[in-house]
Amino acid sequence: MTTPRDLRLVVRAAIRTQGLTQAAFAAKAGVHRTRLLAWLAGRRGVSTETLGRLLAAAGVRSISVESLNSHTARADESGGK
């Protein structure tokens, strides 16, 4: 099962390998930089839609629906959007 931490690691790796700043990656994903930074730090969850944009910008082509639902359920429990 993919954990929220795994997803954050994927996005961090994509930022690095794409040679982008966090601000440039956030813009590519259509997400505000502060939301990206809070999510990467584990301080905030994101919606399924936002997570999809982050993963698409990272080049992730597929992920199980169960993983997304699990991630967003934990975000809902912690008050993340």
RALINNOR-V31126 format. One record per backbone hydrogen bond with DSSP energy under -1.0 kcal/mol. NH is the residue of the N-H (numbers start at 1). CO is the residue of the C=O. If there is no record, write none. Layout:
nh=NH co=CO
nh=NH co=CO
This chain:
nh=7 co=3
nh=8 co=4
nh=9 co=5
nh=10 co=6
nh=11 co=7
nh=12 co=8
nh=13 co=9
nh=14 co=10
nh=15 co=11
nh=16 co=12
nh=17 co=13
nh=18 co=14
nh=19 co=16
nh=20 co=15
nh=25 co=21
nh=26 co=22
nh=27 co=23
nh=28 co=24
nh=29 co=25
nh=31 co=26
nh=36 co=32
nh=37 co=33
nh=38 co=34
nh=39 co=35
nh=40 co=36
nh=41 co=37
nh=42 co=39
nh=43 co=38
nh=47 co=81
nh=51 co=47
nh=52 co=48
nh=53 co=49
nh=54 co=50
nh=55 co=51
nh=56 co=52
nh=57 co=53
nh=58 co=54
nh=59 co=56
nh=60 co=55
nh=68 co=64
nh=69 co=65
nh=70 co=66
nh=71 co=67
nh=72 co=68
nh=73 co=69
nh=74 co=70
nh=75 co=71
nh=76 co=72
nh=77 co=73
nh=78 co=74
nh=80 co=75
